[in-house]
Amino acid sequence: MRVSTRVIIVLAILASLISYAKFNYCVESGWKSPGQYIHACYSDIPALYGERKLDQGVWPYSSGEQSVEYPVLQGIVMWATAGFLPGGFNGYFIGSAVLLALLFIGIALITFRIKPEFSYLLPLAPAAIASLYINWDLWAIITMMLAIYWFDRQKFDISALVLGVSISTKFLPIFLLIPIALIYFRRGELSKLLRYLIISSATFAAINLPIALTTFDGWWRFYSLNFHRGSDWGSVWYALSNVGLDLTHQNYLSVLVLLTGITAFALYFLQTISILKLADIALFVMVIVMAASKVYSPQYVLWLTPLAVIALVDKRDIPIFWFWQGAEFLYHLAIWQHLATVTGARFGLPVVAYSLASLIRIGASIYLVVHLARRQRNSGTFPHQFLLSTGESYP
């Protein structure tokens, strides 16, 4: 199809409206359980509006164990929007949904600038459409995409600054520093890498230090929860435990799997004849992180979908993209139908079936990145032997 800015905007608006229609049952029924799970319209936005006292204007990091479980900028977004959006759970959700729709349109346009020929896939992706209003993640995703866009256009300082903002909104983008470091290493530009790290770190510190110094317990809550949490919904560890393989020392295993995956990725990247762009490889790192993680929230597909679109090589990759989206959509249905049974629904998905859907999703995401790695090799960006074993150098 012929893709233009107007086409992308129209598709993104339609996707936003379709997603809102999916959540509308909960708006009308008052976000009650198990109905919000049966109809797959649960959202953290109204849930935390009352639980974290956003409706009372309480500063999100001032109440210790009741502080929001998110990094600084996301907490500030939650608090600030509660101050000016219409009152009540529905008013807060609808106003937040409008802002998130605008962010999604912006992400779609950035994706168009990076990979115009495949950018239409983002607003057509069913799992992404179904997840738009579950959480506030799009606030961090748009800055992550901008950081990738500016990095590949050699605007390193602004990319570093925006990445620091993104990490301060949702911590996941910190893992982009791995492929960024490898790109600079391949270019022999270690001084530029140091400058990039200083700018992104200084940006993170400037945003976080005022909160950490004034309300440390509230600020630290997000990091503490992630350090000490056990295996949770959507993770490979939770799924394996439910199908009879209950592994011990899961914290250590998750770190080991993460390091193994990152090492394999680094070896792959160091073999490529040409130095791949950040847009080509950002997906690989995020899939590894999410496969090894102790939790996979349903809205995480919003992080992966634009990264998958910009990593596609040519039209032959589109069927694999749809296969992966199908697995993500299957998981999206499975998590809510399983939670429906947990919250008292008469019908739903048993834990073993839900766990199998989790494993299918993880397997599909790994298959996607392995396929794209092979496609990059077959498209001429991959040597037949390891660089380190041949001693050859490439531009």
C-alpha positions as CSV (number, residue, x, y, z in Angstrom):
1,M,0.0,0.0,0.0
2,R,1.1,3.6,-0.6
3,V,2.1,5.1,2.8
4,S,2.1,8.8,3.5
5,T,1.9,10.9,6.6
6,R,-1.8,11.4,6.1
7,V,-2.4,7.6,5.8
8,I,-0.5,7.0,9.0
9,I,-2.4,9.6,10.9
10,V,-5.7,8.3,9.8
11,L,-4.8,4.7,10.6
12,A,-3.5,5.7,14.1
13,I,-6.7,7.6,14.8
14,L,-8.8,4.6,13.8
15,A,-6.6,2.3,15.9
16,S,-7.1,4.7,18.9
17,L,-10.9,4.7,18.4
18,I,-11.1,0.9,18.1
19,S,-9.0,0.5,21.2
20,Y,-11.3,2.9,23.1
21,A,-14.3,0.9,21.9
22,K,-12.7,-2.2,23.5
23,F,-12.4,-0.3,26.9
24,N,-15.8,1.3,26.7
25,Y,-17.6,-1.6,28.5
26,C,-15.5,-0.9,31.6
27,V,-16.2,2.8,31.4
28,E,-19.9,2.1,31.4
29,S,-19.9,-0.7,34.0
30,G,-17.6,1.1,36.5
31,W,-14.5,-1.1,36.2
32,K,-16.0,-3.9,38.2
33,S,-14.5,-7.4,38.5
34,P,-14.7,-10.0,37.0
35,G,-16.4,-8.0,34.2
36,Q,-13.3,-5.9,33.4
37,Y,-11.3,-9.1,32.9
38,I,-14.0,-11.1,31.0
39,H,-14.3,-8.2,28.5
40,A,-10.5,-7.6,28.5
41,C,-10.8,-3.9,29.3
42,Y,-8.9,-3.7,32.6
43,S,-6.7,-0.6,32.9
44,D,-4.2,0.5,35.6
45,I,-5.3,4.1,35.0
46,P,-8.6,4.1,36.9
47,A,-7.3,1.4,39.3
48,L,-4.4,3.5,40.6
49,Y,-6.4,6.8,40.5
50,G,-8.0,5.8,43.8
51,E,-5.5,3.3,45.2
52,R,-2.6,5.8,45.0
53,K,-4.8,8.8,46.1
54,L,-4.3,10.6,42.8
55,D,-7.9,11.7,43.1
56,Q,-6.9,13.5,46.3
57,G,-3.9,15.3,44.8
58,V,-1.4,13.4,47.0
59,W,2.2,13.7,45.7
60,P,2.9,10.3,44.2
61,Y,6.2,9.7,46.1
62,S,5.3,11.1,49.5
63,S,3.6,8.1,51.1
64,G,6.3,5.3,51.2
65,E,4.7,2.0,50.6
66,Q,1.7,3.7,49.0
67,S,3.7,5.6,46.5
68,V,3.3,4.9,42.8
69,E,5.4,1.9,41.6
70,Y,6.9,3.8,38.6
71,P,9.9,6.0,37.8
72,V,9.7,9.7,38.4
73,L,8.3,11.2,35.2
74,Q,5.6,8.6,34.9
75,G,4.5,9.3,38.5
76,I,4.5,13.0,37.7
77,V,2.4,12.4,34.6
78,M,-0.1,10.4,36.7
79,W,-0.3,13.1,39.4
80,A,-0.3,16.2,37.1
81,T,-3.0,14.8,34.7
82,A,-5.1,13.9,37.8
83,G,-5.0,17.6,38.7
84,F,-6.5,19.0,35.5
85,L,-8.5,16.2,33.9
86,P,-12.2,15.8,34.8
87,G,-12.9,14.3,38.2
88,G,-13.8,10.7,38.9
89,F,-12.5,7.4,37.6
90,N,-14.1,7.7,34.1
91,G,-13.1,11.3,33.7
92,Y,-9.5,10.5,34.5
93,F,-9.5,7.5,32.2
94,I,-11.1,9.2,29.3
95,G,-8.8,12.3,29.6
96,S,-5.7,10.0,29.9
97,A,-6.9,8.0,26.9
98,V,-7.1,11.1,24.7
99,L,-3.5,12.0,25.7
100,L,-2.3,8.4,25.0
101,A,-4.0,8.5,21.6
102,L,-2.1,11.6,20.7
103,L,1.1,9.9,21.9
104,F,0.3,6.9,19.8
105,I,-0.2,9.1,16.7
106,G,3.2,10.6,17.4
107,I,4.8,7.2,17.7
108,A,3.3,6.1,14.5
109,L,4.7,9.2,12.7
110,I,8.2,8.6,14.2
111,T,7.9,5.0,13.0
112,F,7.0,6.4,9.5
113,R,10.1,8.6,9.5
114,I,12.4,5.7,10.4
115,K,10.8,2.9,8.3
116,P,8.1,4.5,6.0
117,E,7.5,1.4,3.9
118,F,6.3,-0.7,6.8
119,S,5.0,2.0,9.2
120,Y,1.4,1.1,8.4
121,L,1.9,-2.1,10.3
122,L,2.0,-0.4,13.7
123,P,-1.5,1.1,13.7
124,L,-2.8,-2.2,12.2
125,A,-1.2,-4.5,14.8
126,P,-4.0,-6.1,16.8
127,A,-2.1,-6.7,20.0
128,A,-0.9,-3.1,20.1
129,I,-4.4,-1.8,19.4
130,A,-5.9,-3.9,22.2
131,S,-3.3,-2.6,24.7
132,L,-3.2,1.2,24.1
133,Y,-5.0,2.3,27.3
134,I,-3.8,-0.3,29.9
135,N,-1.1,1.9,31.3
136,W,0.9,5.1,30.7
137,D,3.8,3.4,28.9
138,L,3.3,5.4,25.7
139,W,4.8,8.4,27.5
140,A,8.1,6.6,27.7
141,I,7.8,4.8,24.3
142,I,7.6,8.1,22.3
143,T,10.9,9.4,23.8
144,M,12.5,6.0,23.3
145,M,11.6,6.1,19.6
146,L,12.8,9.7,19.3
147,A,16.2,8.6,20.9
148,I,16.5,5.9,18.2
149,Y,15.5,8.3,15.4
150,W,18.0,11.0,16.4
151,F,20.8,8.5,17.1
152,D,20.7,7.0,13.6
153,R,20.7,10.5,12.2
154,Q,24.0,11.3,14.1
155,K,22.3,13.7,16.5
156,F,23.9,12.0,19.4
157,D,23.6,14.7,22.1
158,I,19.8,15.2,21.7
159,S,19.4,11.4,21.5
160,A,21.2,11.0,24.8
161,L,19.2,13.7,26.4
162,V,15.9,12.2,25.3
163,L,17.0,8.7,26.3
164,G,17.6,10.0,29.8
165,V,14.1,11.4,29.8
166,S,12.7,8.0,28.6
167,I,14.6,6.0,31.3
168,S,13.2,8.5,33.9
169,T,9.7,7.7,32.6
170,K,10.0,3.9,32.4
171,F,13.2,2.1,33.1
172,L,13.2,-0.3,30.2
173,P,14.9,2.0,27.7
174,I,18.1,1.8,29.8
175,F,18.8,-1.5,27.9
176,L,19.2,0.5,24.7
177,L,22.6,1.6,26.0
178,I,23.8,-1.9,25.2
179,P,23.4,-1.7,21.4
180,I,24.4,1.9,21.5
181,A,27.7,1.0,23.3
182,L,28.3,-1.8,20.7
183,I,27.7,0.6,17.8
184,Y,30.2,3.1,19.2
185,F,32.7,0.3,19.9
186,R,32.5,-0.9,16.3
187,R,33.1,2.6,15.1
188,G,36.0,3.1,17.4
189,E,34.3,6.1,18.9
190,L,34.7,5.5,22.6
191,S,35.0,9.2,23.4
192,K,31.6,9.7,21.8
193,L,30.2,6.8,23.8
194,L,31.5,8.4,27.0
195,R,29.9,11.7,26.0
196,Y,26.6,9.9,25.3
197,L,26.6,8.2,28.7
198,I,27.4,11.4,30.5
199,I,24.6,13.3,28.9
200,S,22.0,10.5,29.4
201,S,23.2,10.0,33.0
202,A,23.2,13.7,33.8
203,T,19.7,14.0,32.4
204,F,18.5,11.1,34.5
205,A,20.2,12.6,37.6
206,A,18.7,16.0,37.0
207,I,15.2,14.5,36.9
208,N,15.6,12.0,39.7
209,L,17.8,13.7,42.3
210,P,15.2,16.3,43.5
211,I,12.7,13.5,44.2
212,A,15.2,11.1,45.6
213,L,16.6,13.7,48.0
214,T,13.2,14.9,49.3
215,T,11.1,11.7,49.3
216,F,13.6,8.9,49.1
217,D,11.4,6.0,50.3
218,G,8.7,6.8,47.7
219,W,11.3,7.3,44.9
220,W,13.1,4.0,45.8
221,R,9.8,2.0,45.9
222,F,9.9,1.2,42.2
223,Y,13.5,-0.1,42.3
224,S,12.9,-2.0,45.5
225,L,9.9,-3.8,44.1
226,N,11.7,-4.8,41.0
227,F,14.8,-6.0,42.9
228,H,12.8,-8.2,45.3
229,R,9.8,-9.4,43.3
230,G,9.3,-13.0,42.5
231,S,8.2,-14.5,39.3
232,D,4.9,-12.9,38.1
233,W,2.3,-12.9,35.4
234,G,3.6,-13.4,31.9
235,S,7.1,-14.5,32.7
236,V,8.7,-17.7,31.6
237,W,9.4,-18.5,35.2
238,Y,5.8,-18.2,36.3
239,A,4.7,-20.2,33.3
240,L,7.2,-23.0,33.9
241,S,6.2,-23.3,37.5
242,N,2.6,-23.7,36.5
243,V,3.3,-26.6,34.1
244,G,5.3,-28.5,36.7
245,L,8.9,-27.1,36.4
246,D,9.2,-24.9,39.5
247,L,12.8,-23.7,39.3
248,T,14.6,-22.4,42.4
249,H,16.8,-19.3,42.6
250,Q,14.8,-17.6,39.9
251,N,16.4,-14.2,40.5
252,Y,19.8,-15.6,39.7
253,L,18.4,-17.6,36.8
254,S,16.8,-14.6,35.2
255,V,20.0,-12.6,35.5
256,L,21.9,-15.6,34.0
257,V,19.5,-15.9,31.1
258,L,19.6,-12.1,30.5
259,L,23.4,-12.1,30.4
260,T,23.5,-15.1,28.1
261,G,21.1,-13.5,25.7
262,I,22.9,-10.2,25.7
263,T,26.2,-12.0,25.1
264,A,24.7,-13.9,22.1
265,F,23.4,-10.6,20.8
266,A,26.8,-8.9,21.2
267,L,28.5,-11.8,19.3
268,Y,26.0,-11.5,16.5
269,F,26.5,-7.8,16.2
270,L,30.2,-8.0,16.2
271,Q,30.1,-10.3,13.2
272,T,28.1,-8.1,10.9
273,I,30.0,-6.8,7.9
274,S,28.4,-3.4,8.1
275,I,27.5,-1.7,11.3
276,L,23.8,-2.0,11.8
277,K,21.7,0.9,12.8
278,L,20.1,1.2,16.2
279,A,16.7,0.9,14.6
280,D,17.7,-2.5,13.2
281,I,18.7,-4.0,16.5
282,A,16.8,-2.3,19.3
283,L,14.1,-5.0,19.1
284,F,16.7,-7.8,19.7
285,V,17.7,-6.4,23.1
286,M,14.1,-5.7,24.3
287,V,13.0,-9.2,23.4
288,I,15.9,-10.7,25.3
289,V,15.1,-8.5,28.3
290,M,11.4,-9.3,28.3
291,A,12.0,-13.1,27.8
292,A,14.3,-13.2,30.8
293,S,12.3,-10.9,33.0
294,K,10.3,-11.9,36.0
295,V,7.1,-10.2,34.7
296,Y,5.5,-9.4,31.3
297,S,2.7,-6.9,31.6
298,P,0.1,-7.0,28.7
299,Q,1.0,-3.4,27.6
300,Y,4.7,-4.4,27.0
301,V,3.7,-5.3,23.4
302,L,3.5,-1.6,22.8
303,W,7.2,-1.4,23.3
304,L,8.0,-4.2,21.0
305,T,5.6,-3.4,18.1
306,P,7.2,-0.2,16.8
307,L,10.7,-1.8,17.3
308,A,9.6,-4.8,15.3
309,V,8.3,-2.6,12.5
310,I,11.5,-0.7,12.1
311,A,13.6,-3.9,12.2
312,L,11.9,-5.5,9.2
313,V,14.2,-6.1,6.3
314,D,11.7,-6.4,3.4
315,K,8.2,-7.7,2.5
316,R,9.2,-11.3,3.1
317,D,9.3,-10.5,6.9
318,I,5.7,-9.4,7.1
319,P,4.2,-12.9,7.6
320,I,6.5,-13.5,10.5
321,F,5.4,-10.1,12.0
322,W,1.8,-11.1,11.8
323,F,2.5,-14.5,13.3
324,W,4.2,-12.8,16.2
325,Q,1.3,-10.4,16.6
326,G,-1.1,-13.3,16.6
327,A,0.9,-14.9,19.5
328,E,0.8,-11.6,21.4
329,F,-2.9,-11.2,20.8
330,L,-3.5,-14.8,22.0
331,Y,-1.6,-13.9,25.2
332,H,-3.6,-10.7,25.6
333,L,-6.8,-12.7,25.6
334,A,-5.3,-15.4,27.8
335,I,-4.2,-13.2,30.7
336,W,-7.6,-11.5,31.1
337,Q,-9.6,-14.7,30.8
338,H,-7.3,-16.3,33.4
339,L,-7.6,-13.3,35.7
340,A,-11.4,-13.6,35.3
341,T,-11.3,-17.0,37.0
342,V,-9.1,-15.6,39.7
343,T,-11.6,-12.9,40.5
344,G,-14.7,-15.2,40.6
345,A,-15.9,-15.6,37.0
346,R,-17.9,-18.8,36.3
347,F,-15.9,-19.4,33.1
348,G,-12.3,-18.5,32.2
349,L,-8.9,-19.9,31.4
350,P,-7.2,-22.4,33.7
351,V,-3.7,-21.6,34.9
352,V,-2.0,-24.3,32.8
353,A,-3.7,-23.1,29.6
354,Y,-2.7,-19.5,30.4
355,S,0.9,-20.6,31.1
356,L,1.0,-22.3,27.7
357,A,-0.1,-19.1,26.0
358,S,2.7,-17.3,27.9
359,L,5.2,-19.8,26.5
360,I,3.8,-19.5,23.0
361,R,4.2,-15.7,23.2
362,I,7.8,-15.9,24.4
363,G,8.6,-18.5,21.8
364,A,7.1,-16.3,19.0
365,S,9.1,-13.2,20.1
366,I,12.3,-15.2,20.1
367,Y,11.5,-16.7,16.7
368,L,10.8,-13.2,15.4
369,V,14.3,-11.9,16.3
370,V,16.0,-15.1,15.2
371,H,14.3,-14.8,11.8
372,L,15.3,-11.1,11.5
373,A,18.9,-11.9,12.4
374,R,18.9,-14.6,9.6
375,R,17.4,-12.2,7.2
376,Q,20.0,-9.6,7.9
377,R,22.7,-12.3,7.3
378,N,21.1,-13.3,4.0
379,S,20.7,-9.7,2.9
380,G,24.5,-9.3,2.9
381,T,25.2,-7.7,6.3
382,F,26.7,-10.8,7.9
383,P,30.0,-12.4,7.2
384,H,30.5,-16.2,6.9
385,Q,33.0,-16.3,9.8
386,F,33.5,-14.6,13.1
387,L,35.5,-11.4,12.8
388,L,37.5,-12.3,15.9
389,S,38.5,-15.7,14.4
390,T,39.5,-14.3,11.0
391,G,41.2,-11.2,12.1
392,E,39.6,-9.3,9.2
393,S,38.3,-5.8,9.5
394,Y,35.3,-4.4,7.9
395,P,34.1,-0.8,7.4
